[in-house]
């Protein structure tokens, strides 16, 4: 069994194993790979690919379209081929809508890895690559706290993350509650 699994508490291990394919007692490569890693693979195969999500007719999250951010819309065929290779043909059963992207997903992923340091600033609650906006997101407990936002922006600049690529959202911290039996 994978060493990571051995360190989980019995309850966490049980919950985790429910998510594994039947009969699998370890982590396959497919299960270890995150969504961000898969999207980066698409970007390696299709330059200018900035992310994807399901959207409606107007590009809003949720709907029958597979929205693709591309820095150059003429690369749609390359992006579709890469999505098929990485995610499978079922994703392309949806109608595809191309949105003008500003950033390549590889850039976003590299900046996101650098910006993890902002989580050490009190009242910063999360960081994320927002595929639906072709941007990075930083969650703050209080979006109106100008001092907090200034501290985060300063740190992002020090880390080499362009502020134009970052959006801020009010996000309360996640609080874990034990399950009662």
Rosetta blueprint (number, residue, H / E / L):
1 X L
2 X L
3 X H
4 X H
5 X H
6 X H
7 X L
8 X L
9 X L
10 X H
11 X H
12 X H
13 X H
14 X H
15 X H
16 X H
17 X H
18 X H
19 X L
20 X L
21 X L
22 X L
23 X L
24 X L
25 X L
26 X L
27 X L
28 X L
29 X H
30 X H
31 X H
32 X H
33 X L
34 X L
35 X H
36 X H
37 X H
38 X H
39 X H
40 X H
41 X H
42 X H
43 X H
44 X H
45 X H
46 X L
47 X L
48 X L
49 X E
50 X E
51 X E
52 X E
53 X E
54 X E
55 X E
56 X L
57 X L
58 X L
59 X L
60 X L
61 X E
62 X L
63 X L
64 X L
65 X E
66 X E
67 X E
68 X E
69 X E
70 X E
71 X L
72 X L
73 X H
74 X H
75 X H
76 X H
77 X H
78 X H
79 X H
80 X H
81 X H
82 X H
83 X H
84 X H
85 X H
86 X H
87 X H
88 X L
89 X H
90 X H
91 X H
92 X H
93 X H
94 X L
95 X E
96 X E
97 X E
98 X E
99 X E
100 X E
101 X L
102 X L
103 X L
104 X L
105 X H
106 X H
107 X H
108 X H
109 X H
110 X H
111 X H
112 X H
113 X H
114 X H
115 X H
116 X H
117 X H
118 X H
119 X H
120 X H
121 X L
122 X L
123 X L
124 X E
125 X E
126 X E
127 X E
128 X E
129 X E
130 X E
131 X L
132 X L
133 X L
134 X L
135 X E
136 X E
137 X E
138 X E
139 X E
140 X E
141 X L
142 X L
143 X L
144 X L
145 X L
146 X H
147 X H
148 X H
149 X H
150 X H
151 X H
152 X H
153 X H
154 X H
155 X H
156 X H
157 X H
158 X H
159 X L
160 X L
161 X L
162 X L
163 X H
164 X H
165 X H
166 X E
167 X E
168 X E
169 X E
170 X E
171 X L
172 X L
173 X L
174 X L
175 X L
176 X L
177 X L
178 X L
179 X L
180 X L
181 X L
